[in-house]
Amino acid sequence: MNILIIGRGIPTEQNPKLGIFEMDQAKALAGIGNKVKYFAVDLRSIRKWRKWGLIKGESDGVKWYVYNLPVGPFPVRIRSMIGSAILKKMYDDIILKPPDVIHAHFTKIGHMALGIANKNGIPLIITEHSSEMNNDVIQDSVLKFAKVTYSGANQVIAVSKALSDNLKEKIGINCEVIPNIMGDWNFLNCKKIPHMGMGYLSICDLIEHKRPELLIRSFAWLTVRHDDVYLGIIGDGKQRRMLEILTADLGIKKKVKFYGKQTREQIAKIFRKYDCFVLPSIRETFGVAYIEAMSAGLPVIATKCGGPEEFVTKENGILISTDNGQELVNAMEEMYCNGKKYDSERISGFVQEHFSPDIVAERICSLYRKVINESM
């Protein structure tokens, strides 16, 4: 098939997470024999430095094109109009043979893609990942925008059943559930570095709904019981300075290491130093960070926050309630006592069986064929 993927951007050293889900899927689809082009329109503010205008390249069989224009905090409909105009220009200038399908990621990108899909009579699929769409309460303006966007698509994909159920309840749309891809198999080669004690690792943006403060406070309680524990936190965000001060106030500064933003290659090396992954998020649409840790053979402590309930079992980790510090401390205590009894190869094998690029890409292609046939 000839496929056009549209996402938020491409991962860079400065921002290794930007567009990473979209590019993972694009590479997986190319990897099973499809012709894939990847477009992105990056309208973030001028503070997010990058080269302006059109940049292009190729990665793992995917030809990618990104147009960078620092627009900033305009209303979403104005941003969508700008993005739509840029996408139309990119499509007219770059696309020689119309794709069989256009696949956009996230509601806002999907709305920008409506114009070229409708004008050229090409089926449009939208994958929704946004945690905003998994809230118990979604703003009316967001709901209205999403309804318009989804109604223009031939099919909407949700990355978890919980997200699908929420979109059904709030918007009345039936979604196909296809999970995110485990995109980097460097993690499979994470042979542990022998070490003393028990290491806990978390990977997240340091923002409120990921609950890094709860993690640090719970870890501090654990250090009262055990002296040979340590915590690593990969990621950055507006709470970082506060969290660093908190570790000092709690007397655990020497036991907590803040790594900041890291590439997947760097994360793979860090995994080798730890025994357990923990992320007490209150909201996830899927939870790629858990999957990445599991692919490295680490058992996980996850919350019942929307995504992890579908893949965390007693064989690979512990599920706890959201915003429950006592359950988190107890789970970390359980990992201290029994974490090294988990079968790392079995945990890693579970990820390969359910979230490998080939398996997920085949599911996506099956949906493409269905949508294309229905649109004829």
Residue pairs with C-beta under 8 A, 6 or more apart in sequence:
1 34
1 35
1 100
1 101
1 365
1 368
1 369
2 34
2 35
2 97
2 98
2 99
2 100
3 26
3 29
3 34
3 35
3 36
3 37
3 99
3 100
3 101
3 103
3 368
4 36
4 37
4 38
4 39
4 91
4 95
4 99
4 101
4 102
4 103
4 122
5 22
5 25
5 26
5 29
5 36
5 37
5 38
5 39
5 62
5 103
5 104
5 105
6 22
6 38
6 39
6 40
6 41
6 87
6 102
6 103
6 104
6 105
6 109
6 112
6 113
7 19
7 21
7 22
7 23
7 26
7 38
7 39
7 40
7 104
7 105
7 106
7 109
8 18
8 19
8 22
8 40
8 42
8 105
8 106
8 109
9 15
9 18
9 19
9 40
9 42
9 66
10 18
10 19
10 23
10 38
10 40
10 59
10 64
10 66
11 17
11 18
11 19
11 20
11 23
12 18
12 50
13 263
14 49
14 50
15 48
15 261
16 261
16 262
16 263
16 264
17 261
18 42
19 40
20 183
21 105
21 129
21 180
21 181
21 183
21 288
22 38
22 40
22 105
23 38
23 59
23 62
23 64
23 183
24 180
24 181
24 183
24 184
24 357
25 103
25 105
25 127
25 180
25 181
25 360
25 361
25 364
26 36
26 38
26 62
26 64
27 36
27 59
27 60
27 61
27 62
27 183
27 357
28 181
28 183
28 357
28 358
28 360
28 361
29 36
29 361
29 364
29 365
30 36
30 60
30 61
30 62
31 60
31 61
31 357
31 358
31 361
32 358
32 361
32 362
32 365
34 365
36 61
36 62
36 63
37 62
37 63
37 64
37 65
37 94
37 95
37 99
38 62
38 63
38 64
38 65
39 64
39 65
39 66
39 87
39 90
39 91
39 94
40 64
40 65
40 66
40 67
41 66
41 67
41 69
41 83
41 86
41 87
41 90
41 109
41 112
42 48
42 50
42 66
42 67
42 68
42 69
43 69
43 70
43 71
43 72
43 79
43 82
43 83
44 70
44 71
44 72
45 70
45 71
45 72
45 73
46 70
46 72
48 70
50 68
51 68
52 68
52 69
52 70
53 67
53 68
53 69
54 65
54 66
54 67
54 68
54 90
55 65
55 66
55 68
56 63
56 64
56 65
56 66
57 63
57 64
58 64
65 90
65 94
67 86
67 90
69 82
69 86
71 79
71 82
74 82
76 108
76 141
76 145
77 145
79 108
80 108
80 111
80 112
83 108
83 109
83 112
84 111
84 112
84 113
84 114
84 115
84 116
87 112
87 113
87 115
87 116
88 115
88 116
88 119
91 116
91 120
98 120
98 122
99 122
100 122
100 123
100 368
100 372
101 122
101 123
101 124
101 125
101 368
101 371
101 372
102 113
102 116
102 117
102 122
102 123
102 124
102 125
103 124
103 125
103 126
103 127
103 364
103 368
104 110
104 112
104 113
104 124
104 125
104 126
104 127
105 126
105 127
105 129
106 126
106 127
106 128
106 129
106 130
107 126
107 128
107 130
107 133
107 145
107 146
107 149
107 150
108 145
110 124
110 126
110 149
110 150
110 152
110 153
111 145
111 148
111 149
111 152
113 124
113 126
114 124
114 149
114 152
114 153
116 122
117 123
117 124
117 152
118 152
123 154
123 155
123 368
123 371
123 372
123 375
124 152
124 153
124 154
125 153
125 154
125 155
125 156
125 157
125 367
125 368
125 371
126 149
126 150
126 153
126 155
126 156
126 157
127 156
127 157
127 158
127 159
127 178
128 156
128 157
128 158
128 159
128 163
128 167
128 175
128 285
129 159
129 180
129 285
129 286
130 285
131 209
131 283
131 284
131 285
131 306
132 138
132 142
133 142
133 146
133 163
133 166
133 167
133 170
133 285
134 162
134 163
134 166
134 283
134 284
134 285
134 306
135 166
135 283
138 146
138 170
143 170
143 171
146 171
147 171
150 156
150 167
150 171
150 173
154 371
154 374
154 375
155 176
155 367
155 370
155 371
156 167
156 173
156 175
156 176
157 175
157 176
157 177
157 178
157 364
157 367
158 164
158 167
158 175
158 176
158 177
158 285
159 177
159 178
159 179
159 180
159 285
159 286
159 307
160 177
160 179
160 284
160 285
160 286
160 306
160 307
160 310
161 177
161 310
162 285
162 306
162 307
162 309
162 310
163 175
163 285
163 286
163 306
163 307
164 175
164 177
166 306
167 173
167 175
168 174
168 175
176 367
178 360
178 363
178 364
178 367
179 286
179 310
179 311
179 354
179 355
179 360
180 286
180 288
180 291
180 355
180 360
181 355
181 356
181 357
181 360
181 361
182 288
182 291
182 292
182 295
182 351
182 352
182 355
182 356
182 357
183 264
183 357
184 264
184 268
184 292
185 295
186 264
186 265
186 268
187 264
187 267
187 268
187 271
187 292
187 293
187 295
187 296
188 295
188 296
188 348
188 352
189 268
190 268
190 269
190 271
190 272
190 296
190 297
191 272
192 272
192 275
192 297
193 272
193 273
195 273
196 228
197 226
197 228
197 229
197 230
198 226
198 228
198 229
198 230
198 275
198 276
198 335
198 336
198 339
199 229
199 230
199 231
199 232
199 273
199 274
199 275
199 276
200 219
200 229
200 230
200 231
200 232
200 274
200 275
200 276
200 277
200 278
200 332
200 335
201 231
201 232
201 233
201 234
201 270
201 271
201 273
201 274
201 276
201 277
201 278
201 293
201 298
202 212
202 215
202 231
202 232
202 233
202 234
202 235
202 277
202 278
202 279
203 233
203 234
203 235
203 267
203 277
203 279
203 289
203 292
203 293
204 210
204 212
204 233
204 234
204 235
204 279
204 281
204 289
205 235
205 236
205 237
206 212
206 233
206 235
206 236
206 237
206 238
206 239
206 240
206 243
207 237
207 238
207 239
208 239
209 281
209 282
209 283
210 279
210 280
210 281
210 282
211 280
211 281
211 282
211 322
211 323
212 233
212 239
212 243
213 239
213 242
213 243
213 246
214 280
214 323
214 325
214 328
215 231
215 233
215 278
215 279
215 280
215 328
216 231
216 243
216 246
216 247
216 250
216 252
216 256
217 246
217 250
217 325
218 280
218 325
218 328
218 329
218 332
219 229
219 231
219 252
219 255
219 256
219 332
220 250
220 251
220 252
221 325
221 329
222 229
222 329
222 332
222 333
222 336
223 229
223 252
223 255
225 333
226 336
229 255
229 336
230 255
230 256
230 257
231 252
231 255
231 256
231 257
232 256
232 257
232 259
232 270
232 273
232 274
233 243
233 256
233 257
233 258
233 259
234 259
234 260
234 261
234 262
234 267
234 270
235 259
235 260
235 261
236 260
236 261
240 258
240 260
243 258
244 253
244 258
247 253
247 255
247 256
259 270
262 270
264 292
267 292
268 296
271 293
271 296
271 298
274 298
275 298
275 335
275 339
275 340
276 298
276 299
276 300
276 301
276 332
276 335
276 339
277 289
277 290
277 293
277 294
277 298
277 299
277 300
277 301
277 317
278 300
278 301
278 328
278 331
278 332
278 335
279 287
279 289
279 290
279 300
279 301
279 302
279 303
280 301
280 303
280 320
280 322
280 323
280 328
281 287
281 303
281 305
281 322
282 303
282 305
282 322
282 323
283 305
283 306
284 305
284 306
284 307
284 308
285 306
285 307
286 306
286 307
287 302
287 305
287 306
287 307
287 308
287 311
290 300
290 302
290 307
290 308
290 311
290 312
290 317
291 311
291 351
291 355
293 300
294 300
294 311
294 316
294 317
294 347
294 348
294 350
294 351
295 348
295 351
295 352
295 355
296 348
297 344
297 345
297 347
297 348
298 344
298 347
299 316
299 317
299 318
299 335
299 339
299 342
299 347
300 308
300 312
300 316
300 317
300 318
301 317
301 318
301 320
301 328
301 331
301 332
301 335
302 308
302 312
302 317
302 318
302 319
302 320
303 319
303 320
303 321
303 322
304 319
304 320
304 321
304 322
305 322
308 319
309 319
311 350
311 354
312 318
312 319
315 342
315 343
315 346
315 347
315 350
316 342
316 346
316 347
316 350
317 342
318 331
318 334
318 335
320 327
320 328
320 330
320 331
321 327
353 359
